Amino acid sequence: MRYQTLDRCFSDFSRKYEIKNLLEEVNERLYDLYGDDSTIKERQLREDIKFMRERVGYDAPIQAYRYEGKRCYYRYTDKDFSIFKNELTPKEISDLHSTIEILGRYRGIPDYAWLEEIVSSLEYRFGVKARQESVISFEQNEGLRGLEFLSDVIDAAVNHQPLVVHYATFSGKEFVSILHPYYIKQFNNRWFLFGLEEYNTGNRIANKALDRISKVAHAYIPFVRNTYINFSTYFNNIIGVTHPGDDIKEEQVILRFDKERFPYVVSKPIHHTQKVIDEEACTVRMVVRPNKELEARIFSYGPQV
């Protein structure tokens, strides 16, 4: 791990790593992985650099460059050299930092244990970890019911595994059915599972909110592949996740807002078809199939619309 960290530093031509900087990088990585007893002193660091330079070691082209008087930084003379032939450039590693920060926001939540393994693997493989300073946050409802099933239904959809789903409506009526999972979508801080649900009277595409699911289990039957819906366009003409009946067609919805609310609606459109039709009158238009999510969105503005 010490050589991996040093290799990453010597490959980074955007920074000047002095001995003290290299020691900090190595010890920070060792501390994160093995604890305080694993850190090293400057003498050991210099021995590691010496070994990397030697032919019996890695024959690494490490050069010490003087600058600003007696100060000295270390870097490879060959930009393409790496003792591990790392496929990531320093710029890509920087981008990976941001990716790990985004993924890392889910760490510690039981249903995201699968992400814990992925993030830890990325950190170990590339010597990259999330920055200690938090610079970004996301809206997240960690107390939402059903989150413990999220990783299971994702795995089932990816691996074409039919499920036995125990589901309860808001009225308290419970159902048990077999579902062939196709797609998972988040809307308004809730997760929804779409798939082919088996019925005695025929199969249908169903939409199950994860917070209404009480149990999922594998159904040991052949998987029915999705030949029904193109989910890349399925939600294009609605707000949210609910498709109304077939008799509900696309309509022009025209909304007029007060002057205080109007700038916010313009900066954050209700739907991707939204257009301003009269700026002075604070009026917008969109083309959608009306559903309950559209109604809820409109009513949420109260007297401002």
LINLINQUI-V425571 format. One record per residue. N is the residue number from 1. RES is the residue in three letters. SS is DSSP state (alpha for helix, beta for strand, coil for the rest). PSI is psi in whole degrees, 0 to 359 (none if undefined). D_CENTER is the distance of its C-alpha to the mean C-alpha in Angstrom with 2 decimals. Layout:
n=N res=RES ss=SS psi=PSI d_center=D_CENTER
n=N res=RES ss=SS psi=PSI d_center=D_CENTER
This chain:
n=1 res=MET ss=coil psi=327 d_center=27.18
n=2 res=ARG ss=alpha psi=316 d_center=29.59
n=3 res=TYR ss=alpha psi=324 d_center=30.26
n=4 res=GLN ss=alpha psi=318 d_center=26.63
n=5 res=THR ss=alpha psi=317 d_center=26.00
n=6 res=LEU ss=alpha psi=318 d_center=29.23
n=7 res=ASP ss=alpha psi=318 d_center=28.50
n=8 res=ARG ss=alpha psi=319 d_center=25.26
n=9 res=CYS ss=alpha psi=317 d_center=27.31
n=10 res=PHE ss=alpha psi=337 d_center=30.19
n=11 res=SER ss=alpha psi=349 d_center=28.01
n=12 res=ASP ss=coil psi=101 d_center=26.60
n=13 res=PHE ss=coil psi=5 d_center=29.15
n=14 res=SER ss=coil psi=351 d_center=27.55
n=15 res=ARG ss=coil psi=158 d_center=28.73
n=16 res=LYS ss=coil psi=106 d_center=32.06
n=17 res=TYR ss=beta psi=110 d_center=31.84
n=18 res=GLU ss=coil psi=173 d_center=35.06
n=19 res=ILE ss=alpha psi=316 d_center=36.05
n=20 res=LYS ss=alpha psi=325 d_center=34.91
n=21 res=ASN ss=alpha psi=318 d_center=31.44
n=22 res=LEU ss=alpha psi=319 d_center=31.20
n=23 res=LEU ss=alpha psi=320 d_center=32.38
n=24 res=GLU ss=alpha psi=317 d_center=29.78
n=25 res=GLU ss=alpha psi=314 d_center=26.92
n=26 res=VAL ss=alpha psi=313 d_center=28.38
n=27 res=ASN ss=alpha psi=326 d_center=29.18
n=28 res=GLU ss=alpha psi=318 d_center=25.84
n=29 res=ARG ss=alpha psi=317 d_center=24.20
n=30 res=LEU ss=alpha psi=320 d_center=27.00
n=31 res=TYR ss=alpha psi=318 d_center=26.82
n=32 res=ASP ss=alpha psi=324 d_center=23.12
n=33 res=LEU ss=alpha psi=321 d_center=23.86
n=34 res=TYR ss=alpha psi=354 d_center=27.45
n=35 res=GLY ss=coil psi=179 d_center=28.64
n=36 res=ASP ss=alpha psi=328 d_center=31.36
n=37 res=ASP ss=alpha psi=349 d_center=34.04
n=38 res=SER ss=alpha psi=352 d_center=32.32
n=39 res=THR ss=coil psi=159 d_center=32.56
n=40 res=ILE ss=coil psi=168 d_center=35.20
n=41 res=LYS ss=coil psi=173 d_center=37.90
n=42 res=GLU ss=alpha psi=325 d_center=38.68
n=43 res=ARG ss=alpha psi=316 d_center=41.32
n=44 res=GLN ss=alpha psi=323 d_center=38.91
n=45 res=LEU ss=alpha psi=315 d_center=36.55
n=46 res=ARG ss=alpha psi=326 d_center=39.48
n=47 res=GLU ss=alpha psi=322 d_center=40.45
n=48 res=ASP ss=alpha psi=317 d_center=36.97
n=49 res=ILE ss=alpha psi=319 d_center=37.26
n=50 res=LYS ss=alpha psi=316 d_center=40.79
n=51 res=PHE ss=alpha psi=321 d_center=39.75
n=52 res=MET ss=alpha psi=327 d_center=37.02
n=53 res=ARG ss=alpha psi=331 d_center=39.74
n=54 res=GLU ss=coil psi=151 d_center=42.27
n=55 res=ARG ss=coil psi=326 d_center=42.90
n=56 res=VAL ss=coil psi=346 d_center=42.76
n=57 res=GLY ss=coil psi=253 d_center=39.31
n=58 res=TYR ss=coil psi=355 d_center=36.89
n=59 res=ASP ss=coil psi=43 d_center=39.34
n=60 res=ALA ss=coil psi=134 d_center=36.70
n=61 res=PRO ss=coil psi=69 d_center=37.95
n=62 res=ILE ss=beta psi=126 d_center=37.24
n=63 res=GLN ss=beta psi=139 d_center=39.21
n=64 res=ALA ss=beta psi=124 d_center=40.04
n=65 res=TYR ss=beta psi=126 d_center=40.30
n=66 res=ARG ss=beta psi=145 d_center=42.44
n=67 res=TYR ss=beta psi=156 d_center=41.72
n=68 res=GLU ss=coil psi=54 d_center=43.01
n=69 res=GLY ss=coil psi=246 d_center=46.05
n=70 res=LYS ss=coil psi=359 d_center=45.49
n=71 res=ARG ss=beta psi=152 d_center=41.69
n=72 res=CYS ss=beta psi=135 d_center=40.03
n=73 res=TYR ss=beta psi=161 d_center=36.56
n=74 res=TYR ss=beta psi=141 d_center=35.52
n=75 res=ARG ss=beta psi=154 d_center=33.85
n=76 res=TYR ss=beta psi=144 d_center=34.19
n=77 res=THR ss=coil psi=337 d_center=36.81
n=78 res=ASP ss=coil psi=115 d_center=34.97
n=79 res=LYS ss=coil psi=335 d_center=31.57
n=80 res=ASP ss=coil psi=358 d_center=30.71
n=81 res=PHE ss=coil psi=143 d_center=31.74
n=82 res=SER ss=coil psi=136 d_center=29.57
n=83 res=ILE ss=coil psi=341 d_center=30.90
n=84 res=PHE ss=coil psi=3 d_center=27.87
n=85 res=LYS ss=coil psi=48 d_center=27.52
n=86 res=ASN ss=coil psi=131 d_center=23.92
n=87 res=GLU ss=coil psi=347 d_center=22.13
n=88 res=LEU ss=coil psi=136 d_center=20.00
n=89 res=THR ss=coil psi=164 d_center=21.80
n=90 res=PRO ss=alpha psi=324 d_center=21.61
n=91 res=LYS ss=alpha psi=318 d_center=19.85
n=92 res=GLU ss=alpha psi=324 d_center=17.15
n=93 res=ILE ss=alpha psi=321 d_center=16.96
n=94 res=SER ss=alpha psi=318 d_center=16.64
n=95 res=ASP ss=alpha psi=325 d_center=13.65
n=96 res=LEU ss=alpha psi=326 d_center=12.20
n=97 res=HIS ss=alpha psi=311 d_center=12.95
n=98 res=SER ss=alpha psi=320 d_center=10.69
n=99 res=THR ss=alpha psi=317 d_center=7.69
n=100 res=ILE ss=alpha psi=324 d_center=8.81
n=101 res=GLU ss=alpha psi=318 d_center=9.35
n=102 res=ILE ss=alpha psi=313 d_center=5.97
n=103 res=LEU ss=alpha psi=325 d_center=5.07
n=104 res=GLY ss=alpha psi=345 d_center=8.68
n=105 res=ARG ss=coil psi=342 d_center=8.86
n=106 res=TYR ss=coil psi=358 d_center=8.68
n=107 res=ARG ss=coil psi=142 d_center=11.45
n=108 res=GLY ss=coil psi=348 d_center=14.76
n=109 res=ILE ss=coil psi=126 d_center=13.91
n=110 res=PRO ss=alpha psi=318 d_center=15.86
n=111 res=ASP ss=alpha psi=351 d_center=13.83
n=112 res=TYR ss=alpha psi=27 d_center=10.87
n=113 res=ALA ss=alpha psi=329 d_center=13.46
n=114 res=TRP ss=alpha psi=328 d_center=12.11
n=115 res=LEU ss=alpha psi=328 d_center=9.09
n=116 res=GLU ss=alpha psi=316 d_center=11.97
n=117 res=GLU ss=alpha psi=320 d_center=13.79
n=118 res=ILE ss=alpha psi=312 d_center=11.31
n=119 res=VAL ss=alpha psi=316 d_center=10.84
n=120 res=SER ss=alpha psi=322 d_center=14.60
n=121 res=SER ss=alpha psi=318 d_center=15.45
n=122 res=LEU ss=alpha psi=317 d_center=13.90
n=123 res=GLU ss=alpha psi=319 d_center=15.71
n=124 res=TYR ss=alpha psi=315 d_center=18.85
n=125 res=ARG ss=alpha psi=319 d_center=19.04
n=126 res=PHE ss=alpha psi=4 d_center=18.68
n=127 res=GLY ss=coil psi=35 d_center=19.92
n=128 res=VAL ss=coil psi=136 d_center=16.96
n=129 res=LYS ss=coil psi=161 d_center=15.68
n=130 res=ALA ss=coil psi=144 d_center=13.99
n=131 res=ARG ss=coil psi=147 d_center=16.69
n=132 res=GLN ss=coil psi=328 d_center=18.71
n=133 res=GLU ss=coil psi=124 d_center=18.95
n=134 res=SER ss=coil psi=125 d_center=16.29
n=135 res=VAL ss=coil psi=2 d_center=16.00
n=136 res=ILE ss=coil psi=145 d_center=13.12
n=137 res=SER ss=coil psi=159 d_center=12.37
n=138 res=PHE ss=coil psi=152 d_center=10.76
n=139 res=GLU ss=coil psi=129 d_center=12.78
n=140 res=GLN ss=coil psi=128 d_center=12.32
n=141 res=ASN ss=coil psi=89 d_center=15.15
n=142 res=GLU ss=coil psi=343 d_center=15.26
n=143 res=GLY ss=coil psi=3 d_center=18.74
n=144 res=LEU ss=coil psi=134 d_center=18.01
n=145 res=ARG ss=coil psi=151 d_center=19.87
n=146 res=GLY ss=coil psi=352 d_center=18.53
n=147 res=LEU ss=alpha psi=334 d_center=15.16
n=148 res=GLU ss=alpha psi=346 d_center=16.86
n=149 res=PHE ss=alpha psi=353 d_center=17.05
n=150 res=LEU ss=alpha psi=311 d_center=13.46
n=151 res=SER ss=alpha psi=325 d_center=13.04
n=152 res=ASP ss=alpha psi=317 d_center=16.60
n=153 res=VAL ss=alpha psi=329 d_center=16.36
n=154 res=ILE ss=alpha psi=313 d_center=13.38
n=155 res=ASP ss=alpha psi=318 d_center=15.58
n=156 res=ALA ss=alpha psi=319 d_center=18.56
n=157 res=ALA ss=alpha psi=319 d_center=17.33
n=158 res=VAL ss=alpha psi=319 d_center=16.37
n=159 res=ASN ss=alpha psi=8 d_center=19.62
n=160 res=HIS ss=coil psi=53 d_center=21.82
n=161 res=GLN ss=coil psi=112 d_center=22.95
n=162 res=PRO ss=coil psi=152 d_center=24.92
n=163 res=LEU ss=beta psi=149 d_center=24.58
n=164 res=VAL ss=beta psi=117 d_center=27.13
n=165 res=VAL ss=beta psi=126 d_center=25.65
n=166 res=HIS ss=beta psi=119 d_center=27.46
n=167 res=TYR ss=beta psi=140 d_center=26.86
n=168 res=ALA ss=beta psi=134 d_center=28.65
n=169 res=THR ss=coil psi=170 d_center=29.26
n=170 res=PHE ss=coil psi=338 d_center=29.59
n=171 res=SER ss=coil psi=353 d_center=33.34
n=172 res=GLY ss=coil psi=357 d_center=33.06
n=173 res=LYS ss=coil psi=131 d_center=33.94
n=174 res=GLU ss=beta psi=144 d_center=32.30
n=175 res=PHE ss=beta psi=149 d_center=31.66
n=176 res=VAL ss=beta psi=125 d_center=30.94
n=177 res=SER ss=beta psi=164 d_center=30.00
n=178 res=ILE ss=beta psi=130 d_center=28.68
n=179 res=LEU ss=beta psi=133 d_center=25.51
n=180 res=HIS ss=beta psi=104 d_center=24.25
n=181 res=PRO ss=beta psi=132 d_center=20.45
n=182 res=TYR ss=beta psi=323 d_center=19.21
n=183 res=TYR ss=beta psi=142 d_center=16.17
n=184 res=ILE ss=beta psi=132 d_center=13.71
n=185 res=LYS ss=beta psi=142 d_center=13.01
n=186 res=GLN ss=beta psi=135 d_center=12.08
n=187 res=PHE ss=beta psi=131 d_center=14.85
n=188 res=ASN ss=coil psi=44 d_center=16.35
n=189 res=ASN ss=coil psi=18 d_center=14.21
n=190 res=ARG ss=beta psi=152 d_center=15.41
n=191 res=TRP ss=beta psi=141 d_center=14.22
n=192 res=PHE ss=beta psi=137 d_center=16.67
n=193 res=LEU ss=beta psi=126 d_center=17.71
n=194 res=PHE ss=beta psi=140 d_center=19.87
n=195 res=GLY ss=beta psi=179 d_center=22.39
n=196 res=LEU ss=beta psi=118 d_center=26.08
n=197 res=GLU ss=beta psi=132 d_center=28.02
n=198 res=GLU ss=coil psi=133 d_center=31.43
n=199 res=TYR ss=coil psi=155 d_center=34.47
n=200 res=ASN ss=coil psi=328 d_center=38.16
n=201 res=THR ss=coil psi=2 d_center=38.86
n=202 res=GLY ss=coil psi=157 d_center=36.23
n=203 res=ASN ss=coil psi=155 d_center=32.51
n=204 res=ARG ss=beta psi=157 d_center=30.17
n=205 res=ILE ss=beta psi=124 d_center=26.58
n=206 res=ALA ss=beta psi=155 d_center=25.26
n=207 res=ASN ss=beta psi=113 d_center=22.50
n=208 res=LYS ss=beta psi=120 d_center=21.78
n=209 res=ALA ss=beta psi=130 d_center=20.04
n=210 res=LEU ss=alpha psi=331 d_center=18.48
n=211 res=ASP ss=alpha psi=354 d_center=20.25
n=212 res=ARG ss=alpha psi=359 d_center=23.51
n=213 res=ILE ss=beta psi=133 d_center=23.08
n=214 res=SER ss=beta psi=339 d_center=25.13
n=215 res=LYS ss=beta psi=144 d_center=24.92
n=216 res=VAL ss=beta psi=146 d_center=23.65
n=217 res=ALA ss=beta psi=160 d_center=25.44
n=218 res=HIS ss=beta psi=138 d_center=25.87
n=219 res=ALA ss=coil psi=121 d_center=28.53
n=220 res=TYR ss=coil psi=71 d_center=30.52
n=221 res=ILE ss=coil psi=162 d_center=31.38
n=222 res=PRO ss=coil psi=142 d_center=30.63
n=223 res=PHE ss=coil psi=136 d_center=27.42
n=224 res=VAL ss=coil psi=114 d_center=28.10
n=225 res=ARG ss=coil psi=156 d_center=25.98
n=226 res=ASN ss=coil psi=110 d_center=24.67
n=227 res=THR ss=coil psi=18 d_center=27.43
n=228 res=TYR ss=coil psi=318 d_center=27.33
n=229 res=ILE ss=coil psi=137 d_center=24.40
n=230 res=ASN ss=coil psi=100 d_center=22.39
n=231 res=PHE ss=coil psi=347 d_center=19.12
n=232 res=SER ss=coil psi=340 d_center=18.21
n=233 res=THR ss=coil psi=357 d_center=21.15
n=234 res=TYR ss=coil psi=328 d_center=21.72
n=235 res=PHE ss=coil psi=8 d_center=20.45
n=236 res=ASN ss=coil psi=325 d_center=21.94
n=237 res=ASN ss=coil psi=23 d_center=25.08
n=238 res=ILE ss=coil psi=165 d_center=24.02
n=239 res=ILE ss=coil psi=130 d_center=22.29
n=240 res=GLY ss=coil psi=222 d_center=19.84
n=241 res=VAL ss=coil psi=357 d_center=20.09
n=242 res=THR ss=coil psi=119 d_center=23.85
n=243 res=HIS ss=coil psi=127 d_center=26.19
n=244 res=PRO ss=coil psi=180 d_center=29.74
n=245 res=GLY ss=coil psi=161 d_center=32.81
n=246 res=ASP ss=coil psi=339 d_center=33.97
n=247 res=ASP ss=coil psi=350 d_center=36.68
n=248 res=ILE ss=coil psi=112 d_center=34.28
n=249 res=LYS ss=coil psi=172 d_center=34.03
n=250 res=GLU ss=beta psi=141 d_center=32.29
n=251 res=GLU ss=beta psi=156 d_center=33.96
n=252 res=GLN ss=beta psi=122 d_center=34.15
n=253 res=VAL ss=beta psi=120 d_center=33.04
n=254 res=ILE ss=beta psi=126 d_center=34.59
n=255 res=LEU ss=beta psi=138 d_center=33.74
n=256 res=ARG ss=beta psi=127 d_center=35.61
n=257 res=PHE ss=coil psi=161 d_center=34.21
n=258 res=ASP ss=coil psi=170 d_center=36.09
n=259 res=LYS ss=alpha psi=336 d_center=35.90
n=260 res=GLU ss=alpha psi=319 d_center=33.69
n=261 res=ARG ss=alpha psi=328 d_center=30.89
n=262 res=PHE ss=alpha psi=313 d_center=31.19
n=263 res=PRO ss=alpha psi=327 d_center=29.44
n=264 res=TYR ss=alpha psi=322 d_center=26.26
n=265 res=VAL ss=alpha psi=326 d_center=26.31
n=266 res=VAL ss=alpha psi=319 d_center=26.85
n=267 res=SER ss=alpha psi=334 d_center=24.01
n=268 res=LYS ss=coil psi=86 d_center=21.58
n=269 res=PRO ss=coil psi=147 d_center=22.99
n=270 res=ILE ss=coil psi=324 d_center=23.18
n=271 res=HIS ss=coil psi=156 d_center=22.79
n=272 res=HIS ss=coil psi=345 d_center=22.34
n=273 res=THR ss=coil psi=0 d_center=26.11
n=274 res=GLN ss=coil psi=133 d_center=27.16
n=275 res=LYS ss=beta psi=145 d_center=30.01
n=276 res=VAL ss=beta psi=122 d_center=32.31
n=277 res=ILE ss=beta psi=341 d_center=35.80
n=278 res=ASP ss=beta psi=101 d_center=37.78
n=279 res=GLU ss=coil psi=321 d_center=36.52
n=280 res=GLU ss=coil psi=324 d_center=39.69
n=281 res=ALA ss=coil psi=0 d_center=39.52
n=282 res=CYS ss=coil psi=50 d_center=35.75
n=283 res=THR ss=beta psi=136 d_center=35.19
n=284 res=VAL ss=beta psi=160 d_center=32.26
n=285 res=ARG ss=beta psi=144 d_center=32.12
n=286 res=MET ss=beta psi=161 d_center=29.54
n=287 res=VAL ss=beta psi=111 d_center=30.02
n=288 res=VAL ss=beta psi=167 d_center=28.41
n=289 res=ARG ss=beta psi=116 d_center=29.48
n=290 res=PRO ss=coil psi=136 d_center=30.15
n=291 res=ASN ss=coil psi=182 d_center=28.46
n=292 res=LYS ss=alpha psi=331 d_center=28.04
n=293 res=GLU ss=alpha psi=323 d_center=24.72
n=294 res=LEU ss=alpha psi=315 d_center=26.61
n=295 res=GLU ss=alpha psi=315 d_center=29.46
n=296 res=ALA ss=alpha psi=321 d_center=27.34
n=297 res=ARG ss=alpha psi=316 d_center=25.78
n=298 res=ILE ss=alpha psi=313 d_center=29.30
n=299 res=PHE ss=alpha psi=336 d_center=30.82
n=300 res=SER ss=alpha psi=339 d_center=28.23
n=301 res=TYR ss=coil psi=349 d_center=29.91
n=302 res=GLY ss=alpha psi=224 d_center=33.23
n=303 res=PRO ss=alpha psi=358 d_center=36.27
n=304 res=GLN ss=alpha psi=357 d_center=34.30
n=305 res=VAL ss=coil psi=none d_center=34.21
